[in-house]
Amino acid sequence: MEYTGVYTSPLGELLLACGDSGLTGVWFVGGKFFARGLDPDHEERETPVLACAKRWLDIYFSGWEPDFMPPLRPSGTDFQRRVWALLGEIPYGRTATYRDLAEKIAAAQGLERMSAQAVGGAVGRNPISILIPCHRVVGADGGLTGYAGGLDRKAALLAREGVEPGRLVRAAGQARSRKKVSSFSSNSRCQTADIIV
């Protein structure tokens, strides 16, 4: 069974979904792939996982980097989940290109090369927007390309992290130093990132 809730962000409403063990979706309402994979028999109900995700989003949209992550359970192919795991490694306030990700996957699989377009397809189908930071992936020239929530939102998310439009290529220059914030106790379920791939 999946449970849903709505979060009102400064960039528009987000639909959040979770199962018993973790977050399964965060979509901008009306965005491309909106609610894709959501159980049609879902129930709107506040759960500890959704409360944790909402707290994470509160901190993020307040201009801080959260120092915890709700448990994440994105559903996808093995290849998609490998790409999404790499997205989680892109630091706050930094960017990577589709080519960067393709090269990492190729190296990990012992391949000579990997298609950046294939990686882009997986990035675009990330079901957990913002928390799995697909907005941090840019084109080879540093330009903003593709984002299921819309390019205006992608630019706004990067700006919130201190990424200036002229500094998008690769490491995005120096990331703005941010204090990490958490309001959870040490025994909280929200202390550690838990992405099942």
Buried (B, 14 or more C-beta within 10 A) or exposed (E): EBBBBEBEBEBBEBBBBBBEEBBBBBBBEEBBBBBEBBBEEBEEEEBBBBBBBBBBBBBBBEEBBBBBBBBBBBBBEEBBBBBBBBBBEBBBBBBBBBBBBBBBBBEEEEEEEBEBEBBBBBBBBBBBBBBBBBBBBBBEEBEBBBBBBBEEBBBBBBEBBBBEEEBBBBBBBEBBEEEEBBEBEEEBBBBEEBBEB
